[in-house]
Amino acid sequence: WGVVFSDQTMENLQAVDPASASAINAEFIHWDMIDCFVSGKLERSDGHGFIGLGRRRMLEILHSRAAELGVALHFESEFEASDIDDRFADADLVVVADGLNSKIRNAHLDEFECKIDVRPNKFVWLGTHQTFRDAFTFIFEETPAGWIWAHAYQFDETTSTFIVECDPEVYDALGFDEMSHTESAETCRNIFSAYLDGHELMTNSAHVRGSAWINFPSVLCKQWVKDDRVVLIGDAAHTAHFAIGSGTKLGLEDAITLAQHVNSDLPMGEALKAYQDEREVEALRLQNAAQNAMVWFENTPRYLNAFDAKQFYYSLLTRSQRVSHENLRLRDKAWLEEMEKHLAQKALGVECKEAMPPMFLPYKIGNMPLINRVVVSPMSMYSAEHGLPSDWHLVHYGSLAKGGAGLVFTEMTDISSDARITPGCAGIWNDEQEAAWLKISQFVHAHTRAKFVMQLGHAGAKGATKVPWEWHPDRLDDPLDPEDRWPLVSASPLAYDHYSDTPKQLDRDGMDGIRDQFVAATRRADRAEFDMLELHAAHGYLIASFIT
């Protein structure tokens, strides 16, 4: 139906092909606002800046420009992966731009080092003559089967794209899998009729066998070039979920960069490698943002059920993590200040006439109140001796708490001497250590309003290493000298790195013993007056080795 671009993409096209850019710019639909309807209630903000165009019209413009430049265009000619080596064996370059279901890429998945992750949500592309002229529009409606939502945007004077999305449970419950394309569109029209002003929802998928609904395939290729003459661009190489509308943007910018390198003095193989080297980082950056937005929509019912309308809208706007709190202030200061007042009133229970930063509002974790949302995260300091916290730790954690944070974490604190990462790691496996932590905890509670969190852990296969400033320059987690090491254990007898010792695989008795050490350390942390406990289950340490 339609495509969406940013102003930056058009600037990039203008720089290399002013004629195409001018023709496209002359027909773009532009809007700045984002509307969000949740069961009929509207939230709106300004300053976002989108431009849209019909996909077919964009292709017509590009076809016309290509013909003007002497390119021979061939249509309705089926292309198979084998054609690269027979029909077009004499071609110096084959540009593979056949989209997310690329035949050529799929025929050579191993050579392109391609991973395809099919996501759970169902969606369908529809169109409508309801123009949604004022804003990019999101509509969330609750049906007896659950939540379903639409992404809608205008792309010409009379038509808008209307993408409908839901989770697989709602898709099954509403029976979309048993409907024809027309029946499916009509069911969606009935659900969203309050926003369509009597207009139909149109389908252009009659040529597709089976359901018009699809799952999004997240495509990531680590290699974009084959045989120094075949090169992937756009969705064939990498997909970006429609939740941030960057698929066509990536394809256009791939083509711009590819042309620049192919027209350089480099041999073809080197030019194609230079193209991938330049574009891969930008593609990964956008894919990461798109992944964040895609996962947000996969969890949308959770947010709809947990947040009020303003909080939900804020979450929607920041879903990709490319738009920050302060970036929203640049886009629409008035809306964000109203949001800040709203959050302050919810948190404080009184009317707030002045906006205040949300990070300074109180919060609750379970029944534990925090004075603000500032958290000092765990960071190993490697400054203990024999696991014993010292006055150094008292000053360190005391000053962090005095700084005003609502929540202060200790570094990973080990449950036994053999559980340490390095000889400098703190522990809580004996009375002396417990007493030292109690002294620090009592200082924090006596002189600040911070809550103090004990993080417990076991290094597993990453244990018995030097402190970081003593590592060999070519190694991370550099093992101690052999005479200083302690025995390592893990879920499997697999060394963490090629230079690391191989850990012993834990048996049932070994697991039970470590479990009991965690219990004993937890009791010590409780007696040391910590407010909260966290278990370290990441970074390749012991618990992580059981769950990766």
C-alpha positions, 0 to 999 in steps of 0.5 A: 500500500504505502511506504514511510520515510524520514526526512533524512532518507530524502536528504540522502536521496537528494544528494545522489539523485536529485531528479528522483528525490524531487519527483518523490518529494512533490507527491509525499504526504507529510504529517507531524502528529501521532494519534493513539486511540485506546478503546476510543480514548485519544492521546496526541502529540506533535513534532514527530515528522513523517512522510508517506507515499504509495508504494506503487507510485514510488516504483513508477517514479523510480522506473521512469527515472531508470528508463530516462537513464537508459536502463532496460526494464523487464517485467513479468519474467520469473527469476530462479536462483539457478539463473544467476549461473546460467541465464546471467552467467556473464553478468558482472554484478547481480543485485539481489533485491527480491525482498524478505522471502528472497529466493536467491538468499534462501537458496544459499542460506549457509553461504550468506550466513543467514538466520531467520526468526519467525515472530509470533504475532499475526498481521495483515496489510489492508488499505482504506479511503479513510485518510487519517489525514492529520496523524500517524494513527494507532488504534487499540481495541479490546474484543471478547477474544482479547486486544487487536490493534491497527497501524494507519497512515495516509500515503496519497490524497485518498488512501491510507495503509491500515495494518492490523496486528494481534497475538496468535491467541486472538488470531485463533479465537477470532477465526481469521485462519478460516476466513477468506481475504474478503471476510478477514477484511470485513471482520477487521472493518467491524472491529475498527468501524468507529474510526473508519467513517463508513469506509471499507477496508480493502485487500490487495492479496487475492493472489495469495493462497491461504490466509492473508495474515502473516508472521514477520520473519526477522532476517539477519545475514552476516554475509551479503556477498557471494562469489564477488558478484552477487550482493544482497540489499534491502529486505533480502539482507536484513529486515526491519519490523514495520513498527518503525517503518524503516524497511524501504529506507534501508533498501534505498540507502543500501542502493545508494551506498552500493552504487558509490562503491561499485562506481569506485576504482576498487575491483568488484569483490573489494567494492562489494565488501566495502559496501557491506562494511559501511552499511552493516553497522547502520543496518544493525542499528536500525534492526536493533531499534526495530527489534525493540519495537517489534517485541514491544508490540508482541507484549502490547496486551500486557502494557494495555492492561497495566498502564493508563492511557498517558503511560501507555502512549508514552511507552508506545512513543519510546518503544524503539529506545531511539526516542528518549524522554528528553527527545520527546521534550524537543518534539512536544514540550507541552505534552511531555510536561502534562505527562510529567504532572500526571505521573507525579500526581499518581506517585504523590497522590496530590495535584501537581501544578509543576512538572518534575522529572519521573526519575525523582518520583517515589516507587515501590518494588513489592512492598518496599518503598523507594524515595526515587527511581535512581539505581546504582547498579552492581559493579565488581570493584575487586577491592576485598581481601579474602572476601572481606569488605573493608573501610574502602567498601564502607566509603564506597557504598556509603558515598553512593547512598549519600549521593541520593540514589533510591536503590544501591546494589552491592557488587556480586558478593560470593557465597564461598571462597571457591565461588569468587571471580578473583581474589579481590571479590567480596564475599559473605560466607563467614561471620567476619564478612557478615559483620563487615557488611552489617557495619556498611548496611547500618551506615547506609540506613542511618545516614541516607534514605536509600535501600541496600541490595545484596547481589549474591553469585557464584563465578562458576567456570569464570572463577580463579582469574586475575583482577582486571588490571593484571590481565594479559593484554590479549585476554579477558578474564585471564586465569590466575597463575596455576599455584594460585587457582582454586577448583572450578565447577559448572553445569558442564565440563566446558572451559570458559575460554581456550586459555581457561581451566576446564571446570568439573561438572557438578553432580547432584551432591555438588548442586545441593551443596552450592544451593545450601551455600546460597541459602546460608549467604541469604540468611547472613545478608538478612542478618546484615540488614539488607533490604533486598536480595538479587541472584546473579544469573548472567555473564556466564557465571554459574547460574547462567551456565544452567539456563543458557 
